[in-house]
Each structure stands twice: as structure tokens, then as C-alpha cells.
Amino acid sequence: MKILHVVISLAPEWGGPTKVVHELTEALVEKGVEVSLFAPVRRGGEAEIARPKGVNLQLFREGFLARWWSGYSPGLARAVAQEVGKFDLVHIHELWSHPHLAAYRAARKAKKPYVVTVHGELEPWAINHKALKKKVYSALIQRRILQKAAALHAITAEEVKHIRAFGVDNEVFMTPNGINPQEFQLLPARRELERLYPQLVGKQVVLFLGRLHPKKGLDILARAFGKVARERDDLCLLVVGPDSEGYRAEVAKILEAEGALGKVVFAGMLTGREKLAALGGADVFVLPSYSEGFSIAILEAMACGLPVVITRQCHFPEVAAAGAGLIIEPEVGELAAALEKLLREPQLRQEMGSNGRRLVNEKFTWAKIAGQMIWLYKEALKRQKY
């Protein structure tokens, strides 16, 4: 089986979808699938792109219009149109972007089936972000692309509902994201994190790991942390992730108003051993998103034995069912209460951490999920639409 994956970006700051595509394509290759991956790249950004093992990766320079239309790359569009005939199926990741449209047009012209992974882009919050543009684009293009797909790939049961609410009645298959848990088996000792950030010595550490973006609920976290930390000197919030759209400054203003800015470390984006040190040295992981597809960061935190506090909008009910963490509404009081509960109960943190690690190993490894994806491809080939 020969599959072409087309993505909007493989830049590290693009977040979870980048890691998902990287690891999924590697896992497919390990199961005998021949995989090519086409992606746009900004000028000078080639060096930061991680190359999946065994995957034929081709990068194409972004054009001038990329500042207005994500991933715009005439070179990618030409290459997809020229090469698509060599593949059995095209797998398109995310919505709204130029690569998405280019892959759709090429697949339709060559009469090749294609699958679309939505990656949370039809969440209510996501739909309402830049709503006018998306409403127009949906009417003209996006809804038709989804409707003509051989199959749609949802990563949560809730996402299936969002696809239906978007007005698409096409075949939808649900397969979650995964991780490679072996990456998190040997974590650095806590002292390694303290060497990086001496402010954390002797403190309980609350970890946020993700893009600094309005949808991630950092405004809620800043206020809730301020409430919890106001009377405590043994607490620190570690914020790890790239600043998106200058949002860090807004979060810092909230923390300053709460009197808690001095108890927060903005680490920026961490990779490799430094990221492992953050995960291994924290006490609690928090992701209070207003909107989420399927967070890889939650899986990574659980693989590291961390209890997690997440919102219902993360669409991960398995966390509560497995006793791996607490699920709340995106509300300051609920988040503050959840943090206080976990921070004062070390035995509960340990139990939840163990439960989370077990959950990941049983259900969310790429070795399992790649097999499910191959089955999805085979089903899509039966349902191809011309």
C-alpha cells in the first residue's frame, strides 16, 4: 500500500498535529506501508524539521501568500498534482489550508481516494475563531471537500458529532492519536529540572505544556493558579511551549494582577531531554482548554506518571474512567479546587499517575493505532468516490 500524506506544516511550533503526523507515518512504515509526506516550509525553516524514519519526506517553500493562507505553497501544489497518480490513497491533515485544497484537487483530478483527518478543527471554539472567513470558505470549498472524501478520520467520539454538525454525512471512522511510550520510560531526575530553573527548588510544580494560545485556557489557569498560590510559597507554575500570537504577554498581565507572576516560569518551547525533565520533574499536569482535538501532551504527561487536570473540552473521558486525573469545566473555581485537591494529596497523585501510565500503554500506543489506521485505509479504498 502506497500512501501520500499532505500536511499544513511540520514546524515544531505547530504543536500536536506535527508530532502526530511524524510518529504515525513512522509507525505505518514499520507495518510495511510505503509512505510519502509532503509539507510546506517557511524560508530558513528546513533545519528544524524532524524527518520521520523510512518516510519519503519532501518539503516545499512557502509562497508570499502564506501569511494570509496557511501553508500556501505553489511548489507543493504542483508536486502533489504531478505525483498523486503513484499512490493508492491520499491522507490530508487539518482543514482550511492551501495544502489541504491542493491535495483535494489533485486527488479528484487523478481519481484517487482521499482521507481527511480533522484534528479538532471543527470544535465549536475553533469554528468561531475567525468565524466569518471560515463561514465563507466552508460554503465555497471546505464542506464539499469533506463530503467527497472516501472517509473522514475523527480522533474522538465528540469530533464525530462536530463533523455531523458541520453538515457532512460522509463515512466517519474514529481512531485516537497515540504516542511511543518507550520515549518516556527513563526520565531525568528532578534535580535536572531544578538545575535548569533554580526557582523550582523545593517547590511543588504545576506544569502546562502546549502552545501559548487563547484556546488553551491559559487565562483560566493564570487566575486559578493565582487563587491557589496566593497564600503559599511552596508552589510554582511551569509554562512550557511556544508563544502563539504574542499571547504570553496577556497571560503575564493576568498573573501580575493576581500577584502570582513571581511564582511562574515561562520556559518557552522545550524539546528532547529538557522537555523530559519538565515532565519528569512536575507534580501535576494541567490543560484547561476551551477547545481541543486530542491532546498529545495529555498522553505524554500520563506516560510520565503525572496526574492530569483537563477540561471536558479536551474530549478525553477515559481519563476519569481510568482514575488518571480530574475532568473539569473551563472555570476558574473548578480548576483551583482541582489543583488544591491534588497538591495536598500525594498518594492520590501517585495512584492517578500509575493509572494514567497503564491507560496509555493499553490503548494509546502507535503500534496499536497504526494497525487501526491501515484498516481505515482499506475501508476507504472500498468507498472511494469519483
Secondary structure, DSSP 8 states (H G I E B T S, - for coil): -EEEEE-S---GGG-HHHHHHHHHHHHHHHTT-EEEEEEEE-TT-GGG----TT-EEEEEE--GGGGTSTT--HHHHHHHHHHGGG-SEEEEESSSSHHHHHHHHHHHHHT--EEEE-TTTTSHHHHHTTHHHHHHHIIIIIHHHHHHSSEEEESSHHHHHHHHHTT--S-EEE----B-GGGGSS---HHHHHHH-GGGTT-EEEEEES-B-GGGTHHHHHHHHHHHHTT-SSEEEEEES-B-TTHHHHHHHHHHHTT-GGGEEEEE---HHHHHHHHHH-SEEEE--SS-S--HHHHHHHHTT--EEEEGGG--THHHHTTSEEEE-S-HHHHHHHHHHHHH-HHHHHHHHHHHHHHHHHH-BHHHHHHHHHHHHHHHHHT---
